[in-house]
Amino acid sequence: MSQPKFEVQMLHDRVMIKPDKEAERTSSGGIVIPATSDTSNQLAWGEVCGTGHHVRTVKVGDRVLFHPDEQLEVELQGATYLVMRERDLHAVANERPEHGTGLYL
């Protein structure tokens, strides 16, 4: 008998994020930085895949900036997602800017 399928709904102020794949980066001077380099102080980007009912500033599909150490991992259908509180997010990049830095991805 097959397992029943359940829909995942985030609770309270929790946000589910699909992190961008870590790969080699290139500096502005053209130097290739390998994925294995020390990134302990570096923030990471990811896409919001689910939000709880009390989340106010991000929506599904937004790209968010977060610290990789402030996360809990969960694996769903073979993919790894991160679950964290909305307050642990540092920035949001979306197509509906109200007021921001004037910087674009």
N, C-alpha and C positions, 0 to 999 in steps of 0.2 A: 504494500500500500504506500502511496506517495505521501510525503509530508505536506500538510496544508501550508499555503502561502499567506504571510501576514504583511500588511502595509505598515511601514515604520513611520510613526508620527513623533516628532520631537516635542518635548515637554518644556514648559516654563520659558526660561531665557536661553535655552540651548540652541546651538547652531551646528549643523552637520556640514562638513567641508570636504570636498575632494581636492587634495593637494596637487599642485602642479608637479609633474615628474622632475626629479632632480637629474640634471644633466650638466655637461660642461657649460661653463659660462665664458663670455668674452668681455674683457675690460674695455673701457672706452679707448684705450690705447692699442687694442688689438691683441692683448695677451690672453691666451686660453687658460682658464682656471679650471682644473679638473673637479669633478663631482666629489672626489674624496678629500678635498681640502677642508680645513677647519672652518666650519660655518656656525660655531657656537653663539656668536653674537649677531647673526644675520637673520632677518625676518624672511618669511616665505609667503608666496601668493597661493591662493586656492580659490575654488568656485563654490559658492553656497549651494547645497543640494537640498537642504531642509531647514526649517526654522520652527521654533516653539511659538506658542500663542502670545507670549509676552515680549517677543523680539520686536523692536520698533525701528531700527535704523538700517537693517539689511533685508533683502528679499532673495528668493531663489533666483539664481543666475548671476548675482553680483559677484565680482572678484574682490576678495578681502586679503588684507595683510595681517599676519599673525606671527607669534614667536613659536617655533617648532617645539620648544620644551614645555609649553603650556597647553598640552593636548592629551586626549585619550583616543586610542585607536580602536576601530571596530572594522571587522571584515564582513562584507555583505556581497554575496554572489561573486566571490573571487576578487573583489576590488576593495582597497583599503580606504576608509573614510576617517576623518577626525571629528571628534565631538568636543565642543568647548562652550563656555559661556559667552554671551554677546559682549560682555565687558572686557573679555580677553582679546578682542579684535582691535587692531591699531588703526586701520584705514579701510575705506571702501572705494572701489573704482566701479562706477556704473555709468550708464548713458543718460541719466537724468540729473545732472549736477544742479544743485540749488545754490550752493556756495562752496568753494573748495580752494585748492592751491593754485589752479591754473595749469597744473601739470597733467599730461595725458600719457597713457600707456601706448 
